């Protein structure tokens, strides 16, 4: 196509000599494109659960964007999907999260979880500085490795506002090491003679996306899979303080630079507050049973659509210009998390 989305900084243009219209550009072309590809990603994600629908969505979007191109008329809808739908999906995830259950069943893994979290962010900072990566890209890779892969990256994206290709690069990097973990973790677990609880803790704290945690842990044993799922859920709740910490950092940087007037309400991610409210509503048992399934589907599907829209806005040429440094960064951070989780468990005698 001649009209491509390469000029992402100019999502829609006026024809020369035509009187500008004051009506807002339609969101429907871009939304329908993202929804259509998102549905394909949901189907393919079900066929290939190791990859999962979110990663499949961004890969499909990137493939179309960088082969056939995307018309400029689609850009307003894609921008809406990659921002607003992303926030709505995060709020929807809160309705499936029981804070009390996580606190009760995940307390045993909290030491390992917090230690690996610390290792991820320290290694992300030092490696990112050594590799001279952009601040936003190393933050995305660090958060995705530390917390829960693509979901964590999606949660912090509205806060630090990275470029679309940075988000896509971070998710793709995380995906690479998810696949490696699914293949290698069960083999290494048996070789190390780990117990079901030990392997479940390791998988839940050192593998990123939930689908990959489930795939690796249940291939080890059913008990390991059950325990890993709980550990992963505990780990996922830490996205709340991480997001609030990033907001505080953004506030401090904005105040230090003196960039315009400073207002908390302008920078605070209100979707995180509503996420907490949604979790509280679910924890109090206020959601009817018949609504649980539709809410889970809404959260997962809107997440896939939003990530598909990000893929449709991603320029592979710009990603290639970054070279292998982001992949090396992701590998180093992930290795730090894997080794730290094993070390803490070995020291605590919980294998």
Helices and strands as residue ranges (DSSP letters): H 28-47, H 53-65, G 72-74, H 75-80, I 81-85, H 86-94, H 99-105, G 107-109, H 110-131, H 135-146, H 150-160, H 164-192, H 196-206, H 210-220, H 222-237, H 239-257, H 264-267, H 270-283, H 289-312, H 316-320, H 325-348
